[in-house]
């Protein structure tokens, strides 16, 4: 079973996710970071529409900034 964050918790959860990314981006393998960010952005369900699309864009941005290209 998958549970989304309660709507009132979204701002705090988004802030925690951004803080976690800032603190950990260089501490773990880029694929691990990208996967965790993707999962958690979907879990937080921060947008009325486009959670999957937004999560994939952010995941790809993280990978591109770490020199992982889509080949």
N, CA, C and O atoms as a CHARMM CRD file, in Angstrom:
* protein
*
  284
    1    1 UNK  N      0.84700  -1.16900   0.00000 PROA 1      0.00000
    2    1 UNK  CA     0.00000   0.00000   0.00000 PROA 1      0.00000
    3    1 UNK  C      0.89400   1.23400   0.00000 PROA 1      0.00000
    4    1 UNK  O      1.88700   1.29100   0.72500 PROA 1      0.00000
    5    2 UNK  N      0.54200   2.20000  -0.80100 PROA 2      0.00000
    6    2 UNK  CA     1.31400   3.44500  -0.90000 PROA 2      0.00000
    7    2 UNK  C      0.49300   4.57500  -0.28300 PROA 2      0.00000
    8    2 UNK  O     -0.67600   4.75500  -0.62600 PROA 2      0.00000
    9    3 UNK  N      1.09900   5.32700   0.61900 PROA 3      0.00000
   10    3 UNK  CA     0.42000   6.44100   1.27600 PROA 3      0.00000
   11    3 UNK  C      1.08200   7.75300   0.88700 PROA 3      0.00000
   12    3 UNK  O      2.30200   7.89500   0.96100 PROA 3      0.00000
   13    4 UNK  N      0.26500   8.70300   0.47400 PROA 4      0.00000
   14    4 UNK  CA     0.76800  10.04000   0.18400 PROA 4      0.00000
   15    4 UNK  C      0.80400  10.86500   1.46400 PROA 4      0.00000
   16    4 UNK  O      0.16200  10.52700   2.45800 PROA 4      0.00000
   17    5 UNK  N      1.55600  11.93700   1.41800 PROA 5      0.00000
   18    5 UNK  CA     1.63500  12.87300   2.53600 PROA 5      0.00000
   19    5 UNK  C      0.30500  13.63100   2.63000 PROA 5      0.00000
   20    5 UNK  O     -0.30900  13.95200   1.61200 PROA 5      0.00000
   21    6 UNK  N     -0.12500  13.90600   3.84100 PROA 6      0.00000
   22    6 UNK  CA    -1.32700  14.72100   4.03500 PROA 6      0.00000
   23    6 UNK  C     -1.08000  16.12100   3.46700 PROA 6      0.00000
   24    6 UNK  O      0.02300  16.65000   3.60900 PROA 6      0.00000
   25    7 UNK  N     -2.08500  16.73300   2.82600 PROA 7      0.00000
   26    7 UNK  CA    -1.88700  18.04400   2.19100 PROA 7      0.00000
   27    7 UNK  C     -1.27600  19.10500   3.10000 PROA 7      0.00000
   28    7 UNK  O     -0.46100  19.90600   2.64100 PROA 7      0.00000
   29    8 UNK  N     -1.64600  19.12900   4.35900 PROA 8      0.00000
   30    8 UNK  CA    -1.08900  20.13300   5.26700 PROA 8      0.00000
   31    8 UNK  C      0.39500  19.91100   5.55000 PROA 8      0.00000
   32    8 UNK  O      1.08000  20.82900   5.99900 PROA 8      0.00000
   33    9 UNK  N      0.89300  18.71800   5.29500 PROA 9      0.00000
   34    9 UNK  CA     2.30500  18.40500   5.53700 PROA 9      0.00000
   35    9 UNK  C      3.19300  18.67400   4.32200 PROA 9      0.00000
   36    9 UNK  O      4.41900  18.60100   4.41600 PROA 9      0.00000
   37   10 UNK  N      2.56700  18.99000   3.16600 PROA 10     0.00000
   38   10 UNK  CA     3.33500  19.15800   1.92900 PROA 10     0.00000
   39   10 UNK  C      4.42800  20.21500   2.05000 PROA 10     0.00000
   40   10 UNK  O      5.56900  19.92100   1.69200 PROA 10     0.00000
   41   11 UNK  N      4.14900  21.44000   2.53900 PROA 11     0.00000
   42   11 UNK  CA     5.23500  22.43400   2.61700 PROA 11     0.00000
   43   11 UNK  C      6.42300  21.96500   3.45600 PROA 11     0.00000
   44   11 UNK  O      7.57200  22.13300   3.04700 PROA 11     0.00000
   45   12 UNK  N      6.16000  21.38800   4.60900 PROA 12     0.00000
   46   12 UNK  CA     7.25700  20.91800   5.47200 PROA 12     0.00000
   47   12 UNK  C      8.00900  19.76500   4.82700 PROA 12     0.00000
   48   12 UNK  O      9.23600  19.70400   4.90600 PROA 12     0.00000
   49   13 UNK  N      7.28800  18.85200   4.19000 PROA 13     0.00000
   50   13 UNK  CA     7.92800  17.71600   3.53500 PROA 13     0.00000
   51   13 UNK  C      8.77200  18.16000   2.33900 PROA 13     0.00000
   52   13 UNK  O      9.85100  17.61500   2.10800 PROA 13     0.00000
   53   14 UNK  N      8.28700  19.14800   1.57700 PROA 14     0.00000
   54   14 UNK  CA     9.06000  19.66700   0.44900 PROA 14     0.00000
   55   14 UNK  C     10.32500  20.35300   0.94600 PROA 14     0.00000
   56   14 UNK  O     11.39400  20.18700   0.35900 PROA 14     0.00000
   57   15 UNK  N     10.21100  21.11700   2.01300 PROA 15     0.00000
   58   15 UNK  CA    11.39200  21.77400   2.57900 PROA 15     0.00000
   59   15 UNK  C     12.40100  20.73500   3.05900 PROA 15     0.00000
   60   15 UNK  O     13.60200  20.88700   2.84000 PROA 15     0.00000
   61   16 UNK  N     11.92300  19.69600   3.70500 PROA 16     0.00000
   62   16 UNK  CA    12.81800  18.63300   4.17200 PROA 16     0.00000
   63   16 UNK  C     13.48200  17.92300   3.00400 PROA 16     0.00000
   64   16 UNK  O     14.65700  17.56500   3.08400 PROA 16     0.00000
   65   17 UNK  N     12.74500  17.71400   1.91900 PROA 17     0.00000
   66   17 UNK  CA    13.30900  17.04600   0.74100 PROA 17     0.00000
   67   17 UNK  C     14.40000  17.90400   0.10600 PROA 17     0.00000
   68   17 UNK  O     15.46400  17.39500  -0.24900 PROA 17     0.00000
   69   18 UNK  N     14.14300  19.18600  -0.03800 PROA 18     0.00000
   70   18 UNK  CA    15.14600  20.09500  -0.61200 PROA 18     0.00000
   71   18 UNK  C     16.38300  20.15400   0.28700 PROA 18     0.00000
   72   18 UNK  O     17.51200  20.12800  -0.20200 PROA 18     0.00000
   73   19 UNK  N     16.17000  20.23200   1.58200 PROA 19     0.00000
   74   19 UNK  CA    17.30600  20.25500   2.51300 PROA 19     0.00000
   75   19 UNK  C     18.10500  18.96500   2.42400 PROA 19     0.00000
   76   19 UNK  O     19.33500  18.99300   2.41800 PROA 19     0.00000
   77   20 UNK  N     17.40800  17.82700   2.35600 PROA 20     0.00000
   78   20 UNK  CA    18.09700  16.54000   2.24900 PROA 20     0.00000
   79   20 UNK  C     18.92600  16.49500   0.96500 PROA 20     0.00000
   80   20 UNK  O     20.07500  16.05400   0.98200 PROA 20     0.00000
   81   21 UNK  N     18.34600  16.94900  -0.14100 PROA 21     0.00000
   82   21 UNK  CA    19.06800  16.94800  -1.41400 PROA 21     0.00000
   83   21 UNK  C     20.31000  17.82800  -1.32500 PROA 21     0.00000
   84   21 UNK  O     21.39100  17.42900  -1.75800 PROA 21     0.00000
   85   22 UNK  N     20.15600  19.01000  -0.77000 PROA 22     0.00000
   86   22 UNK  CA    21.28800  19.93300  -0.64900 PROA 22     0.00000
   87   22 UNK  C     22.42100  19.32800   0.16900 PROA 22     0.00000
   88   22 UNK  O     23.59400  19.48200  -0.17300 PROA 22     0.00000
   89   23 UNK  N     22.07000  18.64700   1.23900 PROA 23     0.00000
   90   23 UNK  CA    23.07800  18.07100   2.12800 PROA 23     0.00000
   91   23 UNK  C     23.69200  16.77600   1.59900 PROA 23     0.00000
   92   23 UNK  O     24.80800  16.42600   1.98300 PROA 23     0.00000
   93   24 UNK  N     22.99000  16.06400   0.73000 PROA 24     0.00000
   94   24 UNK  CA    23.42200  14.72300   0.33400 PROA 24     0.00000
   95   24 UNK  C     23.81000  14.55600  -1.12700 PROA 24     0.00000
   96   24 UNK  O     24.26500  13.48000  -1.51500 PROA 24     0.00000
   97   25 UNK  N     23.64600  15.57400  -1.94100 PROA 25     0.00000
   98   25 UNK  CA    23.85600  15.41700  -3.38300 PROA 25     0.00000
   99   25 UNK  C     25.24400  14.88400  -3.72200 PROA 25     0.00000
  100   25 UNK  O     25.39700  14.14300  -4.69300 PROA 25     0.00000
  101   26 UNK  N     26.24300  15.24300  -2.94800 PROA 26     0.00000
  102   26 UNK  CA    27.60600  14.78600  -3.21800 PROA 26     0.00000
  103   26 UNK  C     28.04200  13.65600  -2.29700 PROA 26     0.00000
  104   26 UNK  O     29.20100  13.24200  -2.34000 PROA 26     0.00000
  105   27 UNK  N     27.14500  13.15300  -1.47200 PROA 27     0.00000
  106   27 UNK  CA    27.49800  12.12800  -0.49500 PROA 27     0.00000
  107   27 UNK  C     27.17800  10.71000  -0.94200 PROA 27     0.00000
  108   27 UNK  O     27.67200   9.74500  -0.35700 PROA 27     0.00000
  109   28 UNK  N     26.35000  10.57900  -1.98200 PROA 28     0.00000
  110   28 UNK  CA    25.91700   9.26300  -2.43900 PROA 28     0.00000
  111   28 UNK  C     25.99900   9.20000  -3.95300 PROA 28     0.00000
  112   28 UNK  O     26.13000  10.22900  -4.61600 PROA 28     0.00000
  113   29 UNK  N     25.92200   8.02200  -4.49000 PROA 29     0.00000
  114   29 UNK  CA    25.94300   7.83900  -5.94200 PROA 29     0.00000
  115   29 UNK  C     24.76100   8.58300  -6.56400 PROA 29     0.00000
  116   29 UNK  O     23.65900   8.55000  -6.01800 PROA 29     0.00000
  117   30 UNK  N     24.97700   9.25800  -7.70400 PROA 30     0.00000
  118   30 UNK  CA    23.90500  10.04000  -8.32700 PROA 30     0.00000
  119   30 UNK  C     22.63000   9.24100  -8.63600 PROA 30     0.00000
  120   30 UNK  O     21.53000   9.79000  -8.57300 PROA 30     0.00000
  121   31 UNK  N     22.76600   7.97800  -8.96300 PROA 31     0.00000
  122   31 UNK  CA    21.57000   7.17800  -9.25200 PROA 31     0.00000
  123   31 UNK  C     20.74300   6.97000  -7.97700 PROA 31     0.00000
  124   31 UNK  O     19.51300   6.97700  -8.02900 PROA 31     0.00000
  125   32 UNK  N     21.40300   6.78700  -6.85300 PROA 32     0.00000
  126   32 UNK  CA    20.70200   6.64400  -5.57200 PROA 32     0.00000
  127   32 UNK  C     19.98100   7.95100  -5.22500 PROA 32     0.00000
  128   32 UNK  O     18.81200   7.93400  -4.84100 PROA 32     0.00000
  129   33 UNK  N     20.67400   9.06800  -5.36000 PROA 33     0.00000
  130   33 UNK  CA    20.06600  10.37200  -5.08200 PROA 33     0.00000
  131   33 UNK  C     18.86100  10.58900  -5.98100 PROA 33     0.00000
  132   33 UNK  O     17.78900  10.96200  -5.50400 PROA 33     0.00000
  133   34 UNK  N     19.02700  10.35700  -7.27800 PROA 34     0.00000
  134   34 UNK  CA    17.93500  10.58400  -8.23600 PROA 34     0.00000
  135   34 UNK  C     16.73300   9.69600  -7.93200 PROA 34     0.00000
  136   34 UNK  O     15.59200  10.15200  -8.00500 PROA 34     0.00000
  137   35 UNK  N     16.97700   8.44500  -7.59600 PROA 35     0.00000
  138   35 UNK  CA    15.88500   7.52500  -7.28400 PROA 35     0.00000
  139   35 UNK  C     15.14000   7.94800  -6.02500 PROA 35     0.00000
  140   35 UNK  O     13.91000   7.92400  -5.99200 PROA 35     0.00000
  141   36 UNK  N     15.87500   8.33500  -4.99200 PROA 36     0.00000
  142   36 UNK  CA    15.23800   8.75900  -3.74400 PROA 36     0.00000
  143   36 UNK  C     14.43500  10.04600  -3.92000 PROA 36     0.00000
  144   36 UNK  O     13.34000  10.18600  -3.37500 PROA 36     0.00000
  145   37 UNK  N     14.98900  10.97600  -4.68000 PROA 37     0.00000
  146   37 UNK  CA    14.27100  12.22700  -4.94200 PROA 37     0.00000
  147   37 UNK  C     13.00700  11.93800  -5.73900 PROA 37     0.00000
  148   37 UNK  O     11.94500  12.48000  -5.43400 PROA 37     0.00000
  149   38 UNK  N     13.11100  11.09400  -6.75300 PROA 38     0.00000
  150   38 UNK  CA    11.94300  10.74500  -7.56400 PROA 38     0.00000
  151   38 UNK  C     10.85100  10.13400  -6.69400 PROA 38     0.00000
  152   38 UNK  O      9.70300  10.57600  -6.73200 PROA 38     0.00000
  153   39 UNK  N     11.20000   9.13200  -5.92100 PROA 39     0.00000
  154   39 UNK  CA    10.21500   8.46200  -5.07100 PROA 39     0.00000
  155   39 UNK  C      9.56500   9.44100  -4.09100 PROA 39     0.00000
  156   39 UNK  O      8.34300   9.47100  -3.94800 PROA 39     0.00000
  157   40 UNK  N     10.39400  10.23600  -3.42400 PROA 40     0.00000
  158   40 UNK  CA     9.85900  11.11700  -2.38300 PROA 40     0.00000
  159   40 UNK  C      9.03700  12.26200  -2.93800 PROA 40     0.00000
  160   40 UNK  O      8.08400  12.69500  -2.29000 PROA 40     0.00000
  161   41 UNK  N      9.37200  12.76900  -4.12100 PROA 41     0.00000
  162   41 UNK  CA     8.54600  13.82500  -4.70400 PROA 41     0.00000
  163   41 UNK  C      7.17200  13.26800  -5.08400 PROA 41     0.00000
  164   41 UNK  O      6.16000  13.94700  -4.91300 PROA 41     0.00000
  165   42 UNK  N      7.13300  12.04900  -5.59200 PROA 42     0.00000
  166   42 UNK  CA     5.83900  11.41500  -5.87800 PROA 42     0.00000
  167   42 UNK  C      5.09200  11.15300  -4.56900 PROA 42     0.00000
  168   42 UNK  O      3.88500  11.38200  -4.49200 PROA 42     0.00000
  169   43 UNK  N      5.78800  10.68200  -3.55300 PROA 43     0.00000
  170   43 UNK  CA     5.17100  10.37900  -2.25700 PROA 43     0.00000
  171   43 UNK  C      4.58700  11.62800  -1.61800 PROA 43     0.00000
  172   43 UNK  O      3.49900  11.58800  -1.04200 PROA 43     0.00000
  173   44 UNK  N      5.30800  12.73600  -1.71900 PROA 44     0.00000
  174   44 UNK  CA     4.82300  13.99000  -1.14700 PROA 44     0.00000
  175   44 UNK  C      3.60000  14.47900  -1.92500 PROA 44     0.00000
  176   44 UNK  O      2.72200  15.13100  -1.35900 PROA 44     0.00000
  177   45 UNK  N      3.54500  14.17000  -3.20300 PROA 45     0.00000
  178   45 UNK  CA     2.41200  14.54900  -4.05000 PROA 45     0.00000
  179   45 UNK  C      2.19100  16.05500  -3.96300 PROA 45     0.00000
  180   45 UNK  O      1.12500  16.53000  -3.57200 PROA 45     0.00000
  181   46 UNK  N      3.22000  16.77600  -4.33400 PROA 46     0.00000
  182   46 UNK  CA     3.23400  18.22800  -4.13300 PROA 46     0.00000
  183   46 UNK  C      2.37400  19.00700  -5.11600 PROA 46     0.00000
  184   46 UNK  O      2.07500  20.17800  -4.87900 PROA 46     0.00000
  185   47 UNK  N      1.97500  18.38500  -6.20500 PROA 47     0.00000
  186   47 UNK  CA     1.24200  19.10300  -7.24400 PROA 47     0.00000
  187   47 UNK  C     -0.08600  18.40900  -7.52100 PROA 47     0.00000
  188   47 UNK  O     -0.18600  17.18800  -7.40200 PROA 47     0.00000
  189   48 UNK  N     -1.11200  19.18600  -7.89200 PROA 48     0.00000
  190   48 UNK  CA    -2.40500  18.59800  -8.22200 PROA 48     0.00000
  191   48 UNK  C     -2.29200  17.69000  -9.43500 PROA 48     0.00000
  192   48 UNK  O     -3.00200  16.69000  -9.53600 PROA 48     0.00000
  193   49 UNK  N     -1.40700  18.03500 -10.34900 PROA 49     0.00000
  194   49 UNK  CA    -1.22000  17.26000 -11.55800 PROA 49     0.00000
  195   49 UNK  C      0.26500  17.28300 -11.90100 PROA 49     0.00000
  196   49 UNK  O      0.94900  18.26500 -11.61400 PROA 49     0.00000
  197   50 UNK  N      0.75800  16.24500 -12.49300 PROA 50     0.00000
  198   50 UNK  CA     2.13600  16.24300 -12.96300 PROA 50     0.00000
  199   50 UNK  C      3.16200  15.79000 -11.95900 PROA 50     0.00000
  200   50 UNK  O      4.34300  16.10100 -12.11800 PROA 50     0.00000
  201   51 UNK  N      2.76100  15.06500 -10.92400 PROA 51     0.00000
  202   51 UNK  CA     3.72900  14.58600  -9.94200 PROA 51     0.00000
  203   51 UNK  C      4.73500  13.63200 -10.56800 PROA 51     0.00000
  204   51 UNK  O      5.93200  13.72200 -10.29600 PROA 51     0.00000
  205   52 UNK  N      4.25700  12.72500 -11.40000 PROA 52     0.00000
  206   52 UNK  CA     5.16100  11.79200 -12.06700 PROA 52     0.00000
  207   52 UNK  C      6.08100  12.50100 -13.03600 PROA 52     0.00000
  208   52 UNK  O      7.28400  12.24100 -13.06700 PROA 52     0.00000
  209   53 UNK  N      5.51100  13.40700 -13.83700 PROA 53     0.00000
  210   53 UNK  CA     6.32200  14.15200 -14.80800 PROA 53     0.00000
  211   53 UNK  C      7.34700  15.02700 -14.10600 PROA 53     0.00000
  212   53 UNK  O      8.51900  15.04600 -14.48500 PROA 53     0.00000
  213   54 UNK  N      6.90900  15.74600 -13.09100 PROA 54     0.00000
  214   54 UNK  CA     7.83000  16.60800 -12.34800 PROA 54     0.00000
  215   54 UNK  C      8.93300  15.81100 -11.67700 PROA 54     0.00000
  216   54 UNK  O     10.08700  16.23800 -11.64400 PROA 54     0.00000
  217   55 UNK  N      8.57700  14.66000 -11.14600 PROA 55     0.00000
  218   55 UNK  CA     9.56900  13.80700 -10.48100 PROA 55     0.00000
  219   55 UNK  C     10.59500  13.27900 -11.46600 PROA 55     0.00000
  220   55 UNK  O     11.78600  13.22300 -11.15800 PROA 55     0.00000
  221   56 UNK  N     10.14000  12.89200 -12.65000 PROA 56     0.00000
  222   56 UNK  CA    11.08100  12.38800 -13.66900 PROA 56     0.00000
  223   56 UNK  C     11.98800  13.50300 -14.17600 PROA 56     0.00000
  224   56 UNK  O     13.17400  13.28000 -14.41900 PROA 56     0.00000
  225   57 UNK  N     11.43300  14.70300 -14.33700 PROA 57     0.00000
  226   57 UNK  CA    12.26100  15.83600 -14.77300 PROA 57     0.00000
  227   57 UNK  C     13.34200  16.12800 -13.73600 PROA 57     0.00000
  228   57 UNK  O     14.50900  16.31200 -14.08500 PROA 57     0.00000
  229   58 UNK  N     12.95400  16.17000 -12.46500 PROA 58     0.00000
  230   58 UNK  CA    13.93000  16.43000 -11.40100 PROA 58     0.00000
  231   58 UNK  C     14.97000  15.31900 -11.33900 PROA 58     0.00000
  232   58 UNK  O     16.16000  15.59200 -11.17700 PROA 58     0.00000
  233   59 UNK  N     14.53200  14.06700 -11.46800 PROA 59     0.00000
  234   59 UNK  CA    15.45800  12.93800 -11.46500 PROA 59     0.00000
  235   59 UNK  C     16.47200  13.07400 -12.61100 PROA 59     0.00000
  236   59 UNK  O     17.67400  12.89900 -12.41000 PROA 59     0.00000
  237   60 UNK  N     15.97500  13.38800 -13.81200 PROA 60     0.00000
  238   60 UNK  CA    16.86800  13.54300 -14.95700 PROA 60     0.00000
  239   60 UNK  C     17.80000  14.74000 -14.79700 PROA 60     0.00000
  240   60 UNK  O     18.95900  14.67700 -15.20800 PROA 60     0.00000
  241   61 UNK  N     17.31600  15.82100 -14.21000 PROA 61     0.00000
  242   61 UNK  CA    18.16800  16.98900 -13.97800 PROA 61     0.00000
  243   61 UNK  C     19.31900  16.64800 -13.03900 PROA 61     0.00000
  244   61 UNK  O     20.46200  17.04000 -13.27500 PROA 61     0.00000
  245   62 UNK  N     19.00800  15.91700 -11.97900 PROA 62     0.00000
  246   62 UNK  CA    20.05500  15.49300 -11.04500 PROA 62     0.00000
  247   62 UNK  C     21.08900  14.64100 -11.76400 PROA 62     0.00000
  248   62 UNK  O     22.29100  14.84700 -11.59200 PROA 62     0.00000
  249   63 UNK  N     20.63800  13.69400 -12.56200 PROA 63     0.00000
  250   63 UNK  CA    21.56900  12.82600 -13.28600 PROA 63     0.00000
  251   63 UNK  C     22.39800  13.61600 -14.30300 PROA 63     0.00000
  252   63 UNK  O     23.59600  13.37200 -14.44700 PROA 63     0.00000
  253   64 UNK  N     21.76800  14.56000 -15.00800 PROA 64     0.00000
  254   64 UNK  CA    22.50500  15.35000 -15.99400 PROA 64     0.00000
  255   64 UNK  C     23.55600  16.22700 -15.31300 PROA 64     0.00000
  256   64 UNK  O     24.67000  16.36200 -15.82000 PROA 64     0.00000
  257   65 UNK  N     23.21200  16.82300 -14.17200 PROA 65     0.00000
  258   65 UNK  CA    24.16800  17.67900 -13.47000 PROA 65     0.00000
  259   65 UNK  C     25.34100  16.85900 -12.90400 PROA 65     0.00000
  260   65 UNK  O     26.40300  17.41600 -12.62400 PROA 65     0.00000
  261   66 UNK  N     25.15600  15.56400 -12.73900 PROA 66     0.00000
  262   66 UNK  CA    26.22200  14.68400 -12.25500 PROA 66     0.00000
  263   66 UNK  C     26.89400  13.95400 -13.41900 PROA 66     0.00000
  264   66 UNK  O     27.57200  12.94700 -13.21100 PROA 66     0.00000
  265   67 UNK  N     26.70800  14.45800 -14.63900 PROA 67     0.00000
  266   67 UNK  CA    27.32500  13.93100 -15.86100 PROA 67     0.00000
  267   67 UNK  C     26.84200  12.53700 -16.25000 PROA 67     0.00000
  268   67 UNK  O     27.58800  11.78100 -16.87200 PROA 67     0.00000
  269   68 UNK  N     25.62700  12.19100 -15.89900 PROA 68     0.00000
  270   68 UNK  CA    25.01200  10.97900 -16.40300 PROA 68     0.00000
  271   68 UNK  C     24.12200  11.37800 -17.56100 PROA 68     0.00000
  272   68 UNK  O     23.16600  12.12900 -17.37000 PROA 68     0.00000
  273   69 UNK  N     24.40800  10.90000 -18.73900 PROA 69     0.00000
  274   69 UNK  CA    23.59700  11.26800 -19.89400 PROA 69     0.00000
  275   69 UNK  C     22.69700  10.10600 -20.28500 PROA 69     0.00000
  276   69 UNK  O     22.97600   8.94700 -19.97700 PROA 69     0.00000
  277   70 UNK  N     21.61800  10.44400 -20.96600 PROA 70     0.00000
  278   70 UNK  CA    20.71300   9.41700 -21.46700 PROA 70     0.00000
  279   70 UNK  C     21.24200   8.96800 -22.82000 PROA 70     0.00000
  280   70 UNK  O     21.17200   9.70600 -23.80300 PROA 70     0.00000
  281   71 UNK  N     21.76200   7.77800 -22.86000 PROA 71     0.00000
  282   71 UNK  CA    22.33000   7.27100 -24.11300 PROA 71     0.00000
  283   71 UNK  C     21.53500   6.12000 -24.62400 PROA 71     0.00000
  284   71 UNK  O     21.86200   5.56000 -25.67100 PROA 71     0.00000
